[in-house]
Amino acid sequence: MAKEVQTDQAKGPEHVAIIMDGNGRWAQMRGRPRLFGHHAGARRVREIVEACPAQGVKYLTVFAFSTENWKRTQTEVAGLMKLFRRYILRESRDLYESGVRVRFIGDRVRLDDKLVNLMDELELLTSGNDRVHLTIALNYGGRDEVTRAAKRLAYEIETGKLSYKDVDAETLSRFLDTHVLPDPDLVIRTSGEARISNFLLWQSAYSEYEFIDTLWPDFTAEEFARVVGSYGARDRRFGAVKV
């Protein structure tokens, strides 16, 4: 069990999203294959999920595999898909008993049937939980998500279920993968890279960002608490000016 480090929950973010970067470099620095780093990174997810309640974080969204990650070697992609299946099989019971509700976002069409079935089963198993809402972005891309949402919206208009006059930002949001989730208050990216990599493009319009040098497998609950704690000191105006 991760060590709980208390923060001022009243000022903390309700929804934290994380771009979990640096697994491959972490492994290579140790003379190990990239998949070794991905396995270490998967174990780190559990620690951060367990740390959320102490920080007042109700929603945690993690970027596990992007629509661009198919460009990696066949060996790495196959290893990652096997890791996702193993993670679900190994963690399902503990996630359920810990009160974690799991959702998956992203396009499932390209994923194999066995993995999709496991994803469906885990979502159903944990559907009654409310302690922490863990969303896993798998074969996810922000542009792809908005494109798919626009297609569904266009179909509703084409079939007469919706008028184009009624379309606004809120309408489009209802067609996104994340329509049941609040927008992220804080987005963290590990490994020192300062880019958002096509992650939650629509939802993070007013999110605070934190780019940190730590590689994901080294990102501890204590560092998570420090980053979440610093959020309370930020002045969020959402375009307005304080008088």
N, C-alpha and C positions, 0 to 999 in steps of 0.2 A: 504493500500500500504506500502510495506516495505521501511524503510529508506535507501536511497542510500548512500553508503560510497565509495568515489572515491579512486581508486588505480592507479598505473602507468600501464596503459593498454598496453603500448608498450612491457613491460617485463612480462606481466601476461600470464597465460595459456589460450589457446583457447578452450580446451576441459577439463572439470572437471568431474570426475566420483565419485560417493559417495556410500559407503556402509552404508546404513541408519540403524544403530544398536542402540539398547537400548530402544525401545518402551515398551517392556514388563516390564523391570526393572523400567522404569520411572513410569509406572502405579502401579506396586506393591509397590513402595516406598510411594505411595499415598493411599494405601489400596484399589485400584481399580483393576478390572479384566484386563488382558493383552490387550484385544481388545480396552479398553479405551485408552491405549497408542498408539495403531495403528491408531486410529482416530486422536489423537493429532499429530502423525507423518505425516499423510496425509495432514493436514493443514499446516504443516511446509514446505512441498514441494513447495506450492504456493509461500511462502515468498522467498525461495531461487531462484526459477525460476525468480521472479520479480527482484531479486538483480543482476542477471547475466549481463545485459547490462552495468550497471555502472562499473562492474569489467572487462569488455572486454571479458567476457566468452560467446562464441558463441554456444558451445555445452555443454549440461549437461546430463549426464547419471546417473540414480539412480537405485539401486538394490532393487526392491520391493518384490520379492518372488523367492526363489531359488528352484532348483530341489530337494534339500534336505528338504525344509520346509514342504513337504507333511508328514514328520514324526511327525509333531506336532499333538496335539489333534484334533479330528474331529471338535470339537466346534470352536477351533481357526481357523482352515483352512476354515471352512464354513463361519465364520465371516469375514475373510480376503477377500474371494471371493465376498461376499456381499459388502464389503467396496470398492473393486476395481470397481464394477459395479456402486455404488453410486458416487464414485469420478468422473468417466467418465461422468455420466449424469449431475452432478452438475457443473463440471468445463469446459465442452466442449466449451460452448459459450464464456466464459471469455478467455480461452486459444486461441481460434480463433481470438477474437477481440484484444488480446494483441500481435498478430503477432508470436505466438509460434507454431512451427511445432512439432507434436508429432509422435514418432515412438515407436513400441514395438518390443523387441527382446526376444527370447526364444522359446521353443517348445510349440505350441498352441494345440497340439493333446489332451492333458489331460484336458484342460480348457473347461468349459461348453459353449455350442453354443451361449447362450445369451451374455456372456462376450466377446467371440471372435467377435461376430457381432458388439458390441459396440466399440471394439478396431479398427476394420476395418473402421467403420463409422468415428471415431475420426481421424484416419490417413488420410482418404480421405478429411474430412472437412478442416484439417489444412495443406494439402499438398502444398498449394501455399505460406505458410508463411516462413519467413527467419530471423526474428529478433532473436529468440532463438530456437535452435533445442533440444527439450527435448526427450530423449530416456528412456523408462521405461523397465527395465529387469524383465519380468514376467514369472515364471516357467523357469528360466534361470540358466544354470550352464556352466562354462567355458569348462569343459571336455566334457559335452554333446554337446555343440556348435561345438567343434573341431571334435567330432565323426560324427556329422551330416554332417559337411562340407566335411570330408574325404569320407563319403559314396557318397555324390553327385559328388565329384571329381572322385571317382572310377567308378561311373556310366558313366561319360563323357568319361573316358578312355575305358571302356568296350564296349560302343556303337560307338567307333571310332571318337567321336567328339574332342578328345584331345589325344595327344601322351604323354606317360609317360616321354618322354625325355624333354617335355616342362614344367614339374611340378617343381616349385620352391616356395619359401615362398610367393611371390606375387600372384602366381596362387592360392594357397590355401586360401589366404586372400579374394579372390573374392567370395569364397563360404561361408564365415562367415556371421552371422546375421548382422554384423556391416560393411559390405563391402562398404557402402556409407558414412561412418563416418571416420574422422581422428582418429588416436589412441589417447587415453587420455594423456594429459601432466601431469596431477595431479590426484591422487586417494586419496580420504579422507575417513577414517573410523572413525565413532563416537563410543562412549561408552567405550573407553579404551582398547578394544581388539586389539591385534597386529597380525592379520592374514588377509589373503585376501579372504578366504572362497569361492574359486572356481569362482571368479569374474573376467571376462575379462583377462583370463590367457594369451592368445596369444597377445592381444592388448596392455597390460600393461608392455611388456617386458622392455621398457625403460622409464616407467612413474616414476615420483616422488611420494612418498607416505607420507601421513601425518596421523598419528594415534593420535586422540585427546580424552580426557576423557569425554567430554560433551556428554550426552545422546541425541539421535536425536531430540526428541521433544523440547529440550532446545537449539538447534543449530540455532542461530539467523543469520540474514543478516549481522550484525556487525562482528560476529565471522567468518562467511564465507569470508567477506572482509579481515579480518586479515590473514586467512590462505592463501587465494589467493595472498595477497600482499607479503607474505613471500616467495612465489615461485620465485619471481624475483631475490632473492639473491642467489639462488642455482646455482651451476656450473654444467651444463649439458654437458657432453663430448661424450656420446653415444659410449663409448669404446675407444675414441681417447685420446691423451695426448696433452695438450696445450704446445707449445714451448715458 
